Amino acid sequence: MLSKVLFSLLLLLYVPIAASAAEVKLVDVVAALETPFKAATKSAEQINNFQAKFQQRSLIASIGRTQKGNGTVSFSFTPAVEGEVVLAKFRWKYILPTAQEIISDGKTMWVYVLENRQVVISDIASLSSTTEQNPVSFLSGLGNLSKDFSIAWGESQTDSDGNYLLQLVPRLKSQFIKQIDIVVSKKAVTRWTEENVTGGIFPILSTLVTDPNDNKTSIKFAAVKVNRDLSEDIFTFELPEGVKVVTPSELGF
């Protein structure tokens, strides 16, 4: 009798845990990730921009070399609308390994390396035309991920902190992206599944982009703030005196 009672108690303890895990489906996590960046979402629940600190780790597979970097990022975009191009604006400011900035107003991109005293200027449209998927379009198309990528669970459904792991593979062949692994905030998913609300929490904790040559670049975000009153000046570049302007073709790209 005691063994039956103990078994029943164990069942009572076990069932709620199993049910909780089963409640969150892949479609729930994808919805929590995409919805804040869709034009159809209520404006109060959209995420139109964010600022954060970041840590970057890049592995060059051919030589087994790893490079670390960190800095701050500001990002602004319009929600994805069917048939329209999203103009992503961003400013990545690296402190390490070298002081540099990558800036875009949605049309032009500037890569400024302070120690070289030069800035590389590229046209975003020409970058996008080289492939249907590239690292620039990934972050600018967060509201449309399930259209552009085949999405599945990662190696496991969650990490040790209960955040959700997704694996994205481009639906169209890409010269830049073989696979993207995303860690999605448990808090953002819980708020979506339990309250049907988005917008207050940036859903991405980290990303890992693997290219066709198996080079890997991981970025972890921290101290993220959403929907700030960002000045447009953040996303433009003023040429400092004595800095040389070069084009990608001059560098052999």
C-alpha positions as CSV (number, residue, x, y, z in Angstrom):
1,M,0.0,0.0,0.0
2,L,2.8,2.4,0.9
3,S,4.5,1.8,-2.4
4,K,1.2,2.6,-4.3
5,V,0.8,5.9,-2.3
6,L,4.4,6.9,-3.0
7,F,4.0,6.1,-6.6
8,S,0.8,8.3,-6.7
9,L,2.6,11.2,-5.0
10,L,5.4,10.9,-7.6
11,L,2.9,11.1,-10.4
12,L,1.4,14.2,-8.9
13,L,4.8,15.8,-8.8
14,Y,5.8,14.7,-12.2
15,V,2.7,15.4,-14.3
16,P,2.6,19.2,-13.9
17,I,6.3,19.4,-15.1
18,A,5.6,17.3,-18.1
19,A,2.5,19.3,-19.0
20,S,4.4,22.6,-18.7
21,A,7.1,21.4,-21.1
22,A,4.5,20.1,-23.5
23,E,2.5,23.4,-23.5
24,V,5.3,25.3,-25.3
25,K,5.5,24.2,-28.9
26,L,7.9,25.2,-31.7
27,V,5.2,27.4,-33.2
28,D,4.8,29.3,-29.9
29,V,8.5,30.1,-29.7
30,V,8.6,31.2,-33.4
31,A,5.6,33.4,-32.8
32,A,7.2,35.0,-29.7
33,L,10.3,35.7,-31.8
34,E,8.5,37.1,-34.9
35,T,5.5,38.9,-33.7
36,P,7.2,42.0,-32.2
37,F,8.6,42.7,-35.7
38,K,5.5,42.3,-37.8
39,A,3.6,45.2,-39.3
40,A,0.3,43.7,-38.3
41,T,1.2,43.7,-34.6
42,K,-0.3,46.4,-32.5
43,S,2.1,49.4,-32.4
44,A,2.3,49.2,-28.6
45,E,3.6,45.7,-28.9
46,Q,6.1,46.2,-31.7
47,I,9.8,46.5,-31.2
48,N,11.1,49.2,-33.5
49,N,14.6,49.5,-32.1
50,F,17.0,48.3,-29.5
51,Q,20.3,49.1,-27.9
52,A,22.6,46.6,-26.1
53,K,26.0,45.5,-25.1
54,F,27.4,42.5,-27.0
55,Q,30.1,40.0,-26.9
56,Q,31.3,38.4,-30.1
57,R,33.3,35.2,-30.7
58,S,34.4,34.3,-34.2
59,L,36.0,31.0,-35.3
60,I,38.0,30.8,-38.5
61,A,37.6,27.1,-39.2
62,S,40.4,26.7,-41.8
63,I,43.1,27.7,-39.3
64,G,41.3,27.0,-36.0
65,R,41.7,30.5,-34.8
66,T,39.2,32.2,-32.5
67,Q,38.8,36.0,-32.2
68,K,36.9,37.7,-29.5
69,G,35.3,41.1,-29.6
70,N,32.8,43.3,-27.7
71,G,31.1,46.6,-27.8
72,T,27.7,48.2,-28.1
73,V,25.0,48.1,-30.8
74,S,22.1,50.3,-31.7
75,F,19.5,48.9,-34.2
76,S,16.4,50.4,-35.8
77,F,14.0,48.9,-38.4
78,T,10.5,49.1,-39.7
79,P,8.3,46.0,-39.2
80,A,8.3,43.6,-42.2
81,V,5.6,44.3,-44.8
82,E,4.9,41.8,-47.5
83,G,6.5,42.9,-50.8
84,E,8.4,45.7,-49.2
85,V,12.1,46.0,-48.4
86,V,12.9,46.6,-44.7
87,L,15.4,49.4,-44.2
88,A,17.5,48.3,-41.3
89,K,19.6,50.9,-39.6
90,F,22.4,49.9,-37.2
91,R,25.6,51.0,-35.5
92,W,27.9,48.3,-34.2
93,K,30.7,50.0,-32.1
94,Y,33.6,47.6,-31.3
95,I,35.9,48.3,-28.4
96,L,37.8,45.0,-28.9
97,P,39.7,43.5,-30.6
98,T,40.2,46.8,-32.4
99,A,38.3,50.1,-32.3
100,Q,35.9,50.1,-35.3
101,E,32.4,50.9,-36.2
102,I,29.9,49.4,-38.7
103,I,27.1,51.8,-39.5
104,S,24.2,51.8,-41.9
105,D,21.3,54.2,-42.6
106,G,19.5,51.4,-44.4
107,K,20.9,52.4,-47.8
108,T,24.6,52.8,-47.3
109,M,27.0,50.9,-45.0
110,W,30.2,52.4,-43.6
111,V,33.0,50.2,-42.0
112,Y,35.3,52.5,-40.2
113,V,38.6,51.1,-38.7
114,L,40.2,53.8,-36.6
115,E,43.7,52.6,-36.6
116,N,43.8,52.3,-40.4
117,R,42.3,55.8,-40.8
118,Q,40.0,54.6,-43.6
119,V,36.4,53.9,-44.1
120,V,34.9,51.3,-46.6
121,I,31.6,52.5,-48.1
122,S,29.2,50.0,-49.6
123,D,25.7,50.2,-51.1
124,I,23.3,48.0,-49.1
125,A,21.3,47.2,-52.2
126,S,24.4,45.8,-54.0
127,L,25.2,43.7,-50.9
128,S,21.7,42.3,-50.8
129,S,21.6,41.5,-54.5
130,T,24.5,39.0,-54.2
131,T,22.3,36.6,-52.4
132,E,18.8,36.0,-51.2
133,Q,20.0,35.7,-47.6
134,N,22.9,37.4,-45.9
135,P,23.8,38.6,-42.3
136,V,22.4,42.0,-42.9
137,S,18.9,40.7,-44.0
138,F,18.7,38.3,-41.1
139,L,18.4,40.9,-38.4
140,S,16.3,43.2,-40.6
141,G,13.8,40.4,-41.4
142,L,13.0,39.2,-37.9
143,G,9.3,39.4,-38.6
144,N,9.6,37.1,-41.6
145,L,12.0,34.4,-40.4
146,S,9.6,31.4,-41.0
147,K,9.3,32.5,-44.6
148,D,13.0,32.8,-45.2
149,F,14.2,29.9,-43.0
150,S,13.3,26.4,-42.2
151,I,13.0,26.5,-38.4
152,A,13.4,23.5,-36.0
153,W,14.5,22.9,-32.4
154,G,18.2,23.1,-31.7
155,E,20.2,20.2,-30.3
156,S,17.8,20.4,-27.4
157,Q,14.6,22.3,-26.9
158,T,15.9,24.4,-24.0
159,D,19.2,25.4,-22.4
160,S,20.0,25.0,-18.7
161,D,18.2,28.2,-17.9
162,G,15.0,27.2,-19.7
163,N,15.5,29.5,-22.7
164,Y,14.5,28.0,-26.0
165,L,16.9,26.9,-28.7
166,L,16.1,27.2,-32.4
167,Q,18.0,26.1,-35.5
168,L,17.4,28.0,-38.8
169,V,18.4,26.9,-42.3
170,P,17.9,29.2,-45.3
171,R,15.2,28.0,-47.6
172,L,17.3,29.5,-50.5
173,K,21.0,28.7,-51.0
174,S,23.2,31.4,-49.3
175,Q,26.8,32.1,-49.7
176,F,26.9,33.7,-46.3
177,I,24.7,31.5,-44.1
178,K,24.6,27.7,-43.7
179,Q,22.8,27.7,-40.4
180,I,21.8,30.1,-37.6
181,D,21.2,29.0,-34.0
182,I,19.2,31.3,-31.8
183,V,18.6,31.3,-28.1
184,V,15.1,32.8,-27.5
185,S,14.3,34.3,-24.1
186,K,12.1,32.2,-21.8
187,K,10.6,35.3,-20.4
188,A,9.5,36.6,-23.9
189,V,8.0,33.2,-24.8
190,T,6.2,32.9,-21.4
191,R,4.7,36.4,-21.8
192,W,3.5,35.4,-25.3
193,T,2.0,32.0,-24.4
194,E,0.4,33.1,-21.1
195,E,-0.6,36.7,-21.8
196,N,-0.5,36.9,-25.6
197,V,1.6,40.1,-25.3
198,T,4.9,41.0,-27.0
199,G,7.1,44.1,-27.3
200,G,8.5,44.6,-23.9
201,I,11.2,42.0,-24.0
202,F,13.8,41.6,-26.8
203,P,13.4,37.9,-27.6
204,I,16.9,37.1,-28.8
205,L,19.6,36.4,-26.2
206,S,22.2,35.2,-28.6
207,T,22.9,34.0,-32.1
208,L,25.4,31.7,-33.7
209,V,25.9,32.0,-37.5
210,T,27.7,29.2,-39.3
211,D,28.7,29.9,-42.9
212,P,29.2,27.3,-45.7
213,N,32.9,27.0,-44.8
214,D,32.0,26.2,-41.2
215,N,33.3,29.6,-39.9
216,K,31.2,30.5,-36.9
217,T,30.3,33.9,-35.4
218,S,28.4,34.0,-32.1
219,I,26.9,37.2,-30.5
220,K,25.5,37.4,-27.0
221,F,23.4,40.4,-26.1
222,A,23.3,42.0,-22.6
223,A,21.6,45.0,-21.0
224,V,19.2,45.2,-23.9
225,K,16.8,48.2,-24.0
226,V,14.0,48.4,-26.5
227,N,12.0,51.2,-28.2
228,R,14.4,54.0,-27.1
229,D,14.2,57.5,-28.5
230,L,17.1,57.1,-30.9
231,S,18.5,60.0,-32.9
232,E,18.8,59.4,-36.6
233,D,22.4,60.8,-36.2
234,I,23.3,57.4,-34.7
235,F,22.9,55.8,-38.1
236,T,24.9,58.2,-40.2
237,F,28.6,58.6,-40.6
238,E,30.5,61.9,-40.8
239,L,33.9,61.5,-42.4
240,P,36.6,62.6,-39.9
241,E,39.4,64.7,-41.3
242,G,42.3,62.7,-42.7
243,V,40.3,59.5,-43.2
244,K,40.6,57.8,-46.6
245,V,37.4,56.6,-48.4
246,V,37.7,53.2,-50.1
247,T,35.3,50.9,-51.9
248,P,34.9,47.1,-51.6
249,S,36.3,46.7,-55.1
250,E,39.5,48.5,-54.1
251,L,40.0,45.9,-51.4
252,G,39.4,43.0,-53.8
253,F,35.8,42.2,-52.8
